[in-house]
Amino acid sequence: MAALPHHEAGAIVLEQRFGWRWAAGFAAALGGVLVLAVACAGLFVWGVGVWGTNVPYVWAFDIINYVWWIGIANAASLLAAALVLRGARWRTSINRFAEAAALFAVLCAGLFPILHLGRPWLFHWVFPYPATFEVWPQFRSPLVWDFFAILTHIVVTALFWYVGLIPDLAALRDRARTRRGQVVFGALALGWRGSARHWLNHQKAYRILAALVVPLVVFMQSTVSFEFAVTVVPDWHRARFAPYFVVSGLLSGLAMVLVVALLVRTLLGLHELVTRRHIDIIAKLLLANAVVMAWSYGFEGFVAWQAGEHAWHSALEKVTGPFAPLTWGAMLGTVGAAQALWFARVRRSAPALIAVGVLVNAGVWLDRLVIVVGGLYRDHLPSSWGTYGPTWWEAGLLAGTIGLFCALMLLFVRFVPAISMFETHAEHGGPGVRPGVRP
Amino acid sequence: MTEPDDRRIDAEFPALADLLRTDRRAVLKVMAASMALAGLPGCGPAPETVAARGRGVPGHTPGAPLVFATSLTLDGYGTGVLVRSDEGHPTKIEGNPLHPASLGATDAFTQAGILTFHDPDRSRAARLDGQPQPAQRFERALAQVADEVTARGGEGLRILTGPTSSPSLAGLLADLLGRLPNARWHQHAPLGPDNRREGARLVFGDALETRHDLVRASVIVTLDADILGPGPHQVAYARGFAAGRREPEAGPKTNMNRLYAIESTPGATGARADRRLALPPSAIAAFAHRLAVRLGVAEGEAGSDPLLDTMAADLRVAGPGALVVAGRHLPAETHALAHAVNHALGAVGTTVHHTGPVLAGPWDESASLEVLAADMAAGAVSHLVILDSNPAYTAPGDLGFADLLATVPFTLHLGLWADETAALCRWHAPMAHALESWGDARAWDGTVGLMQPVAAPRHGRRTPQEVAAALAGRPAAARELVRERFQGDDAAWRQALHDGVVPDTALPSRAVAPAPGWRPAPPPAGAGGLEVVFAPDPSVWDGCFANNAWLQELPKPLSKMVWDNAILLAPATAAALDLENGAVAALTLGSRTLRGPVWTLPGHAADTVTLPLGYGRWSAGRVGTAVGFDAYRLRRADAPWLAAGAELRATGERHALATTQRHATMAGRDIVRTAPPVPREPPAQEPPPSIYPDYAYAGPAWGMAVDLNACVGCNACVTACQAENNVPVVGRAEVARGREMHWLRIDRYFEDQQTLFQPMLCMHCEKAPCEVVCPVNATVHDAEGLNVMVYNRCVGTRYCSNNCPYKVRRFNWFDYAQDDGVPAEAANPEVTVRVRGVMEKCTYCIQRIATARIRAKLENRPIADGEVVTACQQVCPSGAIVFGDVNDPDSAVSRRKRSPRNYALLGELNTRPRTTYLARIDNPPAGEEA
């Protein structure tokens, strides 16, 4: 690390040339956004009937995607916050885009609670505001808890990310060559001058926010699980759902950060800043999580075995019935794919790691599918047992939000310091870009 | 502003009748025409008016509904109904408590009559060679025909009617035939012939009508007779059957009836039987013979059969309380045996009554459709007038009736729709629906019920009576034609119109004795190969309800299939032929082949297939055209019900059949409970604790009890709920996706040998799981214990449905109410029509509760027990549903809930449902108790 040229961090952020790769990636991502727009337009024009949902499967891709994205957001936030709190030396290169990934993932997630409504234009009725008829939300409903959780998540993640950005925004302001850049970055930098007092307050604020984020994401992820756990649906009514959702969410978030880190490293040429060591540590974390996940699956089976005949039949049907390919896919993706990370060679190979990361994410998505849809497969009354098959409109939402996420990430790496310049400098000990001090 | 009278518009511009399916341009054209013709009501004779009491009638609140007593018919038999009219639009049909075929209840077909009345596809213009004509032109043509045939004494004139019991029509036709002795009246019943009458002729020497009194029956044996299934007698028989099984409140019933059902096609009767046996139709005839041998009526081989021995012993013990019924499609010889057995057991006069014919008709061989077809082929028919019949579709395929129609010089069809027959006739005239007609019809026991119009007939629609009178050269208004044949003064006429029933017109029972020369025929030889049974469909009957979307989407009681018919067969037979549900098979019978999907029904007789009639129509309207396959094509005039030696093979194709229930069994769960006749002590159960405080009710707290021991799965409640609550129709594709909207469904489970029915509607849980999960408070508990759905507040998270263990909530995935083609006039104005994106469910008919509450408040008294009757409860023929105030310990529902059979479905979830069930009682023969 010591060999790192002093000015590199700033140069990457400020003077990086974005070639055709960025343009091609952005075009593809915009294609995804277009798919999302079409999927939403069809949804608004014709109604949620364009999906394959029915009674009893009233939720499908809408909630699966929501749970999946919120898990990614939570885990990415948790990682970033943990890094700040731990003061890990290698956090500086990772945590800015981990925070960004968290923010964009929560934006993607936040779309679904609105899109999934039968009358999405009335989503604001979930807000506790003093309406004329004095009708308030039902505070006993997990969807209201969810609303608070998402809102808090967006606010805190955005603040966390923004507070971390302030010194770098000041640096951008100082280096801006256009008037517009000076004004925009100047406003965003909140008058940062780089005084010792500023630095002190900044560190305090940053750490306090990080300390807030850690319990928040655990609460948040547990709240998502309550959407299922408080119901009377036999396969959902489980006290262990909260930790299960935290663990599996963490898995997908780590995998997503890993994939993003590798892509950013390739795209931006950050081989020196995001080093193999960083990647190695995330991969090991991922592996550790997958082991916990394996234990969770085992526990799931154990509890089903203990919980009586119906639960045991239901669990057996999960792994042998129509949902078996999905269940096995979920297990192989989450637990199975991560096992490759025991090997150092895999942890050092970018393509292998990207493959593992994608597989883990796909596995967690399938896991959500098995919970959200498969959970209703054997409900209380056999007369209502039904079938569900997705439509392209639903698939479009998944593809579309992935496109949106990628587009936002690409915009982010282009227009915002993707790597914390000031921290990198502090860490590498050079004068480099000192915000507030004109070179 | 006066609305332009459409009669005059029709007269001037008959082609406007085709502009029903309007685009924007057509709307503008019609609007312009309306403006231009707005002055027309000033000319021409004043149309007949029907009282709608729009405004200005003292003592009448504008907007309050009016109720008319009238009659609807099925297969010619009348059912008395009370029709509710809102602002001149009929909106709901209820049973007429004074009418013997209704006693206040109806079947599903009658409930759906509202939709048929409002069917936008109903014919609205007379047509010559398919071209709309002014009504006057049709009248002139009719007068011309009357002159022509009168000159020839009626030579060449044939009149073909459907089955009818109308005294006025029968009288008019008799007059006509009296004036024109060479004319002939033919009758065509698609679901005929009724072999019961022929059986009576064989044994008693007289083709008598047979009716049963199930209330007094203690042992019932049905031989492929679906007495509890759909048909003109269903309401009365279901009521009688339930009465014979109902426990008194004081304690267990000791003389509960016992039902043995021998069936080829599973039906409601077999589902409710205490002992059921599936046999192919040919074997049922032999079975009947062996039973008759055991009872000493016939001679021959008795064979050894423990079931027959038990049945025979039971019947003997029952004596006058015994009842043996044979299905309409069994051979006349089997009916003769059943009649003779009933007579021998002394049941005639108690459970069996023989009367003169209820249906009016030309009762001789020469009156049949076959003779008409032969005459048409011989060129002996010059004028054919078809009144309310659709032979081009319903005639047996081997008659080639549709082709023969083209050979007759003058053909006239009077029908509700411009249907298959209309398309092949030169003239078509629109017929008035029963709800816009003056007329009369006899009930199954002969009681005459009057028909009076609830709405004025439009578009030149006329009744068969009017056409018959015009043919006789004496055109008259429909009302006069009925009135002049009514025996009684004006006061009696008014009273009969008010009551809907003409008193003391039931046909008297006749004493019968087997003719001395009668000897039972030997049992028929078993048929070879695959046997075929033609059967009316429980949803569209003979096809006359094919264009009724409510009935098309009504799950068939046993298969739960909608929007299709299928070749029904036993799972084992299907497996042997390598067929599975939805596989398209080719069925060859003689020289004809039919292709259709197969559907397996547990309990179907082996090596037998059932072909439901009434589908495969090619000109039914927008709803019913090209739905399913047409089994009439395979029928033969000489053997219309049964056939043997059919060949069934797979074609390799598949047809997606839509069903509302995909899982057949209870999967070992405690869902439908059955109890022995003498109940065990119920386990005393305290509800488990809840973290939420209990509600307190100062006034009534509504609740319901559904007696599974009474339910026969007839579906009347499902359609009644649909009509009352504006439940939309979603179509086959949406049902196939699991999106049917019925607020009330009847779950059907096949368990071992049993078929169990369970009506499922919102339980209105005291601790409702749906309420706590709705984020916007759109489903809440009200002060009378109802779980109410606030449509305006619903944003459509569907979370409530997830958390409803009974899955009774329905979601508007699309704008079904707008797009389902059900006209707005058919809607109940007191019930909100739901928009896209909101959840809906059973409300316990909250609009009826509100009406009762307002009435009680105006009269300053509490709501009386029984004052609030839900739509499902009102229509239920067997009294399975009781609704009322559970806060009142003396209310009927509270008393019923005290039965030891009462249980809460999924009570272990502590939802504390307000709808509870009473376990079904099985009454197996002695020595077979479980």
Interface residues (C-beta under 8 A of the other chain):
Chain A: W46 G47 V48 G49 G52 T53 N54 V55 P56 Y57 V58 W59 H116 L117 G118 R119 P120 L122 F123 W125 V126 V135 W136 P137 Q138 R140 S141 P142 L143 V144 F147 E227 V230 T231 V232 V233 H310 L376 R378 D379 H380 L381 P382 S383 S384 W385 G386 T387 Y388
Chain B: Q661 R662 H663 T665 M666 A667 R669 I671 E734 R737 G738 R739 R745 D747 R748 Y749 Q758 M760 P769 E771 V772 V773 C774 P775 V776 N777 R793 C794 V795 G796 T797 R798 Y799 S801 N802 N803 P805 Y806 K807 R809 R810 F811 N812 W813 F814 D815 V835 R836 G837 V838 M839 L906 L909 T911
